[in-house]
Every structure is written in C-alpha cells, then in structure tokens.
Amino acid sequence: KVVSLLEVRLGTLETPAERTALLQRIAGYQEEKLGAPDQALGALGRALAEDPADRGTLDAAERLAGQLGRFRELTALASEVLTAASTPEAIRELGLRTAAWYGEKLNDIDRAELSFRRVLDADAECVPALEGLERIYRAAAKDTELAKILARRADVEQDGQRKVTLLSEVAKLRERSLHDVPGAVQAWRAVLEAEPTSREGLEALARLYEANRSWEELLEILERQADGADGRAAQVAIKHHAGEVLTKELHDLERAVEVYKDILDLEAMDLRALDALETIHAGREDWRSLHEVLGRRLELVTGRERIPILLRLAELAARKLSQPEDAANLYQQVLVDDPGHLEALGLLEQLLREGSKWYDLVDVLTKHAEILSIHGDVA
C-alpha cells in the first residue's frame, strides 16, 4: 500500500529532481521493507531515466545489479537512456558508468568503447573517457587509435612532464608502429614546445630530419642541441655535424665557414675544423683566408713539423698574394728549422732571381754551395 501511495504521489510531481528522489525512496522501501530487490532495481531504472546524472541512483543501481547478476539488463537500459540524454553532465556521468559496466562487468569492449566515445562527443576534454579509451586501445594493440587518444590526452594535460611523456609515446608509435614519419615529427615538435630542451626530442628530430634529408630543419635542431650540450667537447662534435651538412649536402660554404670558426673559438686546436676551412678556402681560391688558416695551424706545431706549413705559406705569399718579401722570410724560417733544406733553398733562390735581389741571392747561393759541398755535390 505504501508503494502504491508513493506511485500516486509520483504522478503529481513536476520536476525530474523530485521524481528521482521519490523513486529512490520507493526503491529503498522495496528492497529493505518488502525484500524485493528486483522491483527496487526497476524503480532505480525509472529514476535513471528521470535524472541520468544522479550518482545516488547510479550507485544504488550498480550495487543491486551486482547482487542480482543483472548487469546486462541494467546496462541495456542505461544505454537507451544515454542515447536520449541531452545535457553534457548527464552524458558524462551515465556514459562513464555505462562504459565501465560494459567493460568490467560484461566484457563487451566494443560497447564500452562506444560509451566512452559518446561521452567525448559531449565533452571532448573528459579525461576519464580518454583514459578509458587508452586502456582499451592499449590492450587491443590498436596503435592508430591509441596514438590519436594519447595526442588528445596531451592536449588537455596540465602537468608539463606528463604532457611530454604522452607526446613522446605518440611520436614513438607513429614512427615505429605506424611508419608515419611526418606524424612523428609533428609529435616530437610538440614535445619541444612543452619542453624546449628535451634531449630525447632533439635527438629524435635530428635522426628523422637526417633520414629524410631535411637539411635546414636538421641544422635548426643541431643548433639547439649545441646550445644545450653538456660540455665543450659535445658542443664541438655537434657543430662538426652541422659543418658537414652545410658543406656536403647544402654546399653552403659561407655558413660552413662560420660554423668552423665557431668551433675554433671553442677549441683553438681543433684540426678537423682547420682541415675543413683549408679545403673550403682552397676550393674557393680565397687565398687570404687560406693564408690565415695556415697561420693558425702553424701556431699549433713546433720544430720540423712547421716546415710543410711554412712552405705552403711561402708559396701562397709568392704566387697568390704577390708578397715576395713575406715569401722570402717564410723560406728563411724553413732554413732556420732545417739549414740543409734544399727545396727551400732552391725556391728562395728562384724568388730572389725573379725579384732581382742580387745581393741576397749571392748569400743564398753561397749557402747553397756550402751545403752541396758538405754532401759532396760540388765539382
């Protein structure tokens, strides 16, 4: 009789909230006083239709369905209500609960997925729905869908480090599993937006750009890597990489020269940088710059190791820079290091003849004769 009276009263109520509260009361009476949990579950189903977002109704219905083993019926009813629901709050609360019932109680993963997606249609930033789909796609190894959901999670993630972790996984999925290099690049770029000094992101982009022969993009990344490198040696190694890209791939010798000069500012004795500059300047016939590089190389050696460099400097001064006096002085330096150096003597003699430096030539010829005499070459 009490239930009948409450049902009569139910018809007089105007708002869903009032009807929901009364249906919850009816369900409680049926379960506790009448020992009729089946009927109580039916009343809660009606309450659910009145207010799909009411957590009290959802909790009580879930508990009774578990006791009665009737999750299939409850979930079917909830799905119908969810389809008709119109407010974001109702769709969120009921959709998340329905998805959990499908996935955890009925092992119906497809319908669980649909429920989570229904939630996201109403609230694109609903983290629990995104996390639910992530679990589904991860368990099913659906990498395409997983990458999309992780990217959406990253978009709404407020914690910077967690955002980087999500985006890094997106990038790895796109590159390794999906073979989507542009997508991987986009994800690693997003990592750098969140964490500009991310070593993993910089290394990945450098590798991808090089593999794809995207040289200008690679140079940008190498510059960022050099700026954040641990120690001078690492910085120099990265700049050498950039110099090789500029010379061998882009043939941009102007920029390459600047890079190698930067290396020498960091490490004045870097022979690779000097070799590279020497090759570039010689190829461009930039004799003054080549002379300068050889001069720097000369400062790094002592004793007889100086001789080949002095000879090259002298040849440049004489033949390319029209500086015969400088050339003569350089040949004289060779002879200081090796008084019997016949090549230097011969070249110096030739230079003095060309310049009509007769008195100096006499001295050189005399010295030349003395050396030849020592070696038994004078008749």
C-alpha positions in Angstrom: 0.0 0.0 0.0 2.8 2.4 0.8 4.4 1.8 -2.6 1.1 2.3 -4.3 0.5 5.6 -2.4 4.0 6.8 -3.4 3.3 5.9 -7.0 0.2 8.0 -6.9 2.1 10.9 -5.4 4.8 10.4 -8.1 2.3 11.4 -10.8 1.8 14.8 -9.1 5.4 15.8 -9.0 6.6 18.4 -11.6 10.4 18.3 -11.7 12.8 15.4 -12.5 14.7 16.0 -9.3 11.5 15.5 -7.2 10.5 12.4 -9.2 14.1 11.0 -8.9 14.1 11.5 -5.1 10.8 9.8 -4.7 11.7 6.8 -7.0 14.9 6.3 -4.9 12.6 6.3 -1.8 10.4 3.7 -3.5 13.4 1.6 -4.4 14.7 1.7 -0.8 11.3 0.7 0.6 11.0 -2.2 -1.9 14.5 -3.5 -1.1 14.5 -3.0 2.7 10.9 -3.5 3.7 9.5 -5.7 1.1 12.6 -7.8 0.3 12.0 -7.2 -3.4 15.4 -6.2 -4.9 14.2 -6.9 -8.4 11.4 -4.3 -8.0 13.8 -1.9 -6.4 16.1 -2.2 -9.4 13.2 -1.4 -11.7 12.4 1.7 -9.7 16.0 2.8 -9.9 15.9 2.3 -13.7 13.0 4.7 -13.8 14.9 7.1 -11.6 17.8 6.9 -14.0 15.6 7.9 -16.9 14.5 11.0 -14.9 18.0 12.1 -14.0 20.8 10.2 -15.7 23.5 12.2 -13.8 22.3 11.3 -10.3 25.1 9.5 -8.7 23.0 8.2 -5.9 20.8 6.4 -8.4 23.8 5.1 -10.3 25.5 3.8 -7.2 22.4 2.0 -5.9 21.6 0.5 -9.3 25.1 -0.8 -9.7 25.0 -2.4 -6.2 21.7 -4.1 -6.8 22.6 -5.3 -10.3 25.8 -6.8 -8.8 23.8 -8.6 -6.2 21.2 -9.9 -8.6 23.6 -10.6 -11.5 21.6 -8.3 -13.8 24.2 -6.0 -15.2 23.1 -6.9 -18.7 19.6 -5.6 -18.2 20.8 -2.5 -16.3 23.4 -1.7 -19.0 20.9 -2.1 -21.8 18.5 0.3 -20.0 21.4 2.7 -19.3 22.4 2.7 -23.0 18.9 3.6 -24.0 18.8 6.5 -21.5 22.3 7.6 -22.7 21.2 7.7 -26.3 18.4 10.1 -25.3 20.4 12.2 -22.9 21.0 15.8 -23.9 23.0 17.5 -21.2 26.8 17.2 -21.1 26.6 16.4 -17.4 24.1 13.5 -17.8 26.0 12.1 -20.8 29.3 12.3 -18.8 28.0 10.6 -15.7 25.9 7.9 -17.3 28.3 7.4 -20.2 31.3 6.7 -17.9 29.3 4.4 -15.7 27.8 2.5 -18.7 31.3 2.1 -20.3 32.6 0.7 -17.0 29.7 -1.8 -16.8 30.2 -2.9 -20.4 34.0 -3.3 -20.0 34.4 -4.6 -16.5 31.1 -6.5 -15.8 30.1 -7.8 -19.3 33.5 -7.8 -21.1 31.8 -6.1 -24.0 34.7 -3.9 -25.1 33.1 -2.7 -28.3 30.1 -1.2 -26.4 32.4 0.2 -23.8 34.3 2.0 -26.5 31.1 3.4 -27.9 30.0 4.6 -24.5 33.3 6.4 -23.9 33.1 8.0 -27.4 29.5 9.2 -26.6 31.0 11.0 -23.6 33.7 12.6 -25.7 31.1 13.8 -28.2 29.6 15.8 -25.4 32.8 16.7 -23.6 35.9 16.4 -25.8 38.2 17.0 -22.8 36.8 14.4 -20.5 39.9 12.8 -19.1 38.3 9.7 -17.6 36.8 8.9 -21.1 40.1 9.5 -22.8 41.9 7.3 -20.2 39.2 4.6 -20.7 39.8 4.5 -24.5 43.5 4.5 -23.9 43.2 1.3 -21.8 41.0 -0.3 -24.5 43.3 0.5 -27.4 46.4 -0.3 -25.5 45.1 -3.8 -24.5 44.0 -4.4 -28.1 47.2 -3.1 -29.6 45.3 -0.7 -31.8 48.2 1.7 -32.3 46.5 4.0 -34.7 43.6 4.7 -32.3 45.9 4.7 -29.3 48.2 7.4 -30.9 45.1 9.6 -31.5 43.8 9.3 -28.0 47.2 9.9 -26.4 47.5 13.1 -28.5 44.1 14.2 -27.3 45.1 13.4 -23.7 48.3 15.5 -24.2 46.2 18.4 -25.4 44.3 18.6 -22.1 47.1 17.6 -19.8 48.1 20.3 -17.4 51.2 18.7 -15.9 54.1 19.6 -18.1 56.2 16.4 -17.6 53.1 14.2 -18.1 52.3 16.0 -21.3 55.9 15.4 -22.5 55.6 11.7 -21.7 52.3 11.4 -23.6 53.6 13.2 -26.6 56.8 11.1 -26.6 54.7 7.9 -26.7 52.7 9.4 -29.6 55.8 10.1 -31.5 57.3 6.6 -31.0 54.0 5.0 -32.0 53.8 7.0 -35.2 57.4 6.3 -36.2 57.9 2.7 -35.1 54.5 1.1 -35.4 52.6 3.3 -37.9 55.6 4.3 -40.0 54.2 7.8 -40.1 57.3 9.9 -40.2 55.5 13.3 -40.7 53.2 12.5 -37.7 56.2 11.5 -35.6 58.0 14.8 -36.5 54.8 16.7 -35.5 54.6 14.9 -32.2 58.3 15.5 -31.4 57.9 19.1 -32.3 55.0 19.3 -29.8 57.4 17.7 -27.2 59.8 20.6 -27.8 57.0 23.1 -27.4 56.3 21.7 -24.0 60.0 21.1 -23.1 62.3 23.1 -25.4 65.4 21.3 -24.0 64.2 17.8 -24.3 67.2 15.7 -25.2 65.1 12.8 -26.4 63.0 15.1 -28.6 66.0 16.9 -30.1 67.8 13.6 -30.8 64.8 12.0 -32.4 64.2 15.0 -34.7 67.8 15.2 -35.7 67.6 11.5 -36.6 64.3 11.9 -38.5 65.4 15.0 -40.4 68.7 13.5 -41.4 67.0 10.3 -42.6 64.5 12.4 -44.6 67.3 14.7 -45.9 65.5 17.7 -44.4 68.8 19.6 -44.1 67.6 23.0 -43.0 65.4 21.5 -40.3 68.3 19.4 -39.2 70.5 22.4 -38.9 68.0 24.1 -36.7 67.9 21.1 -34.3 71.7 20.8 -34.3 72.0 24.4 -33.3 69.6 23.8 -30.4 71.5 20.7 -29.4 74.8 22.6 -29.4 73.3 25.3 -27.3 72.3 22.8 -24.6 75.2 20.4 -25.0 76.9 19.1 -21.9 80.5 20.3 -22.2 82.6 21.8 -24.9 83.5 18.5 -26.5 79.9 17.6 -27.1 79.2 21.1 -28.5 82.2 20.8 -30.9 81.0 17.4 -32.1 77.5 18.7 -32.9 78.9 21.7 -34.7 81.1 19.5 -36.8 78.0 17.6 -37.8 76.4 20.9 -38.8 79.5 21.9 -40.8 79.4 18.6 -42.7 75.7 19.1 -43.6 76.5 22.6 -44.9 79.5 21.6 -47.0 78.4 18.2 -48.3 74.6 18.4 -48.6 73.7 22.1 -49.0 77.0 23.3 -50.4 76.6 26.5 -48.4 80.2 27.3 -47.8 79.6 30.7 -46.4 77.6 29.3 -43.5 80.0 26.4 -43.2 82.9 28.7 -42.7 81.1 30.5 -39.8 80.4 27.1 -38.1 84.0 26.0 -38.3 85.1 29.4 -37.0 82.7 28.9 -34.1 84.4 25.5 -33.4 87.8 27.2 -33.4 86.5 29.7 -30.9 85.6 26.8 -28.7 88.7 24.7 -29.4 91.5 26.6 -31.0 93.5 23.3 -31.7 90.7 21.5 -33.5 92.5 20.1 -36.5 89.3 18.9 -38.2 88.0 22.4 -38.3 91.2 23.7 -39.7 91.3 21.0 -42.3 87.7 21.9 -43.3 88.5 25.6 -43.6 91.6 24.9 -45.5 89.7 22.8 -48.0 86.9 25.3 -48.4 89.2 28.3 -48.9 91.4 26.5 -51.3 88.4 25.4 -53.3 87.1 28.9 -53.5 90.5 30.3 -54.2 90.2 32.6 -51.2 93.9 32.8 -50.7 94.0 35.4 -47.9 91.6 33.3 -45.8 93.7 30.1 -46.6 96.8 32.0 -45.6 95.1 32.9 -42.3 94.1 29.3 -41.6 97.6 28.0 -42.3 99.0 30.6 -40.0 96.7 29.3 -37.2 97.9 25.8 -38.0 101.5 26.9 -37.8 100.9 28.1 -34.2 100.0 24.5 -33.2 103.2 22.8 -34.2 106.9 23.1 -33.4 110.3 22.1 -34.9 110.4 20.3 -38.2 106.6 19.9 -38.2 106.5 23.6 -39.1 108.3 23.1 -42.4 105.5 21.8 -44.7 103.2 24.6 -43.4 105.9 27.2 -43.9 106.5 26.1 -47.5 102.8 26.3 -48.3 102.6 29.8 -46.7 105.5 30.9 -48.7 104.1 29.6 -51.9 100.8 31.4 -51.2 102.6 34.6 -50.4 104.7 34.4 -53.6 102.3 33.1 -56.2 98.8 34.1 -55.0 99.2 37.1 -52.8 102.0 38.9 -54.6 104.0 39.2 -51.3 107.6 38.1 -52.3 109.2 39.6 -49.3 106.9 37.7 -47.0 107.6 34.6 -49.0 111.3 35.1 -48.7 111.0 35.5 -44.9 109.0 32.2 -44.7 111.6 30.3 -46.7 114.2 31.7 -44.3 112.2 30.3 -41.4 112.3 26.9 -43.1 116.1 27.2 -43.3 116.3 28.2 -39.6 114.5 24.9 -38.7 116.4 22.9 -41.3 119.5 24.7 -42.7 120.0 22.0 -45.3 116.5 22.0 -46.7 117.3 22.0 -50.5 113.8 22.7 -51.6 113.6 25.8 -49.5 116.9 27.0 -50.8 116.0 26.4 -54.4 112.7 28.2 -54.1 114.2 31.1 -52.2 116.9 31.3 -55.0 114.2 31.4 -57.7 112.2 34.0 -55.8 115.3 36.3 -55.4 116.2 36.0 -59.1 112.7 36.9 -60.1 112.9 40.0 -57.8 116.4 40.9 -58.9 117.6 40.7 -55.3 121.2 40.1 -56.3 123.0 40.7 -53.0 120.6 38.5 -51.2 120.9 35.9 -54.0 124.7 35.8 -53.5 124.2 35.0 -49.9 121.8 32.2 -50.7 123.9 30.8 -53.5 126.9 30.8 -51.2 125.0 28.9 -48.5 123.6 26.6 -51.1 127.1 25.8 -52.3 128.3 25.2 -48.8 125.5 22.7 -48.3 126.2 20.9 -51.6 129.9 20.8 -50.7 129.1 19.1 -47.4 127.2 16.5 -49.3 129.9 16.1 -51.9 127.9 17.5 -54.8 130.3 20.3 -55.8 132.8 19.5 -58.5 
